[in-house]
Amino acid sequence: MHVDVVERRLHGAHGSTWYQRNIPDRSRPGALPLVVLHGGPGMAHDYLRRLVDLAGDGREVIVYDQVGCGRSSHHPDAPAEHWTVDLFVDELEELVQHWGIADGFHLLGQSWGGMLAPEYVLAHPGRATSLVLMDSPASMPGWAAGTRRLLAELPAGVRDAIERHESAETFEDPEYVAAVDAFYRRHLCRLDPWPQDVLDSFAQLEKDPTVYTSMIGPSEFTITGTLAQWSVAERVQDLRLPTLVGYGEHDEATDSWRPFAERIPGAVVHEFAGASHTPHLECPEEFDRVVADFLRTHDRPAR
């Protein structure tokens, strides 16, 4: 199946957003578009690039870089309070209207993207037809508690290095960088070597960490940004649409996804055995099968 790739920009209220529409030449009757929300926040979509393969199921797949990162406009001088959940909800609504899909689409969010996705659905009910929440916490305090548990399980030398440099705020120290890398290779991506798509996203994040440091803080382990007390756990029972919740066995999200699974009516849960925070890369065939089957179930009936 041939897929046409169309790249454009939308100049919106909060900046210029780059997006890519992947349109199969033979659309399957009833197949709804899939919109993909990347993580970070502030980590460009590159590490999710292979999700456009889902267009092979006869549906359009749309990816974009949220404003402040990647190919979209950057705003390094914006104050931390500029970067809010509402900003990214508004950006997505502008895009949905621009794409002309407000009458129905699937919404997949990974990590931070899976935090943004339910916020969007709650703010704009009736737009998305289904939700796929991958490797995502329902609250940042829940994420932080899980991270502390994972730190406690690290080898003593790695754990001590992270804790010592976090306390001293010496985040550029090579010992700290090496210790965080060891954590990531357990709980973010267990492939060796890392795929180029992951390296590309990290390189862009390192080049401009404004959004990440404003919303998260200096690191995964010191959450001081605008998302520090964020939670949607108390509101997810109002999500009245089919939802798939996925996570890796060794995911750095630990079990912070549980409120999604337990409180969203009818939510379906899938664990990717052996994977960590990037099951779409670590077990791609299983990921594609699980997600494609779920989306097909909730497409419109073919006419």
Buried (B, 14 or more C-beta within 10 A) or exposed (E): EEBEEEEEBBEBEBBEBBBBBBBBEEBBEEBBBBBBBBBBBBBBBBBBBBBBBBBBBBBBBBBBBBBBBBBBBBBEEBEBEBBBBEBBBBBBBBBBBBBEBBEBBBBBBBBBBBBBBBBBBBBBEEBBBBBBBBBBBBBBBBBBBBBEEBBEEBEEEBBEBBBBBBEEEEEEBEBBEEBBEBBBBBBBBBEEEBBEBBEBBBEBBEEBBBBBBBBBBBBBBBBEBBBBEBBBBEBBEBBEBBBBBBBBEBBBBBBBBBBBBBBBEEBBBBEBEEBBBBBBBBBBEBBBEBBBEBBBEBBEEEE
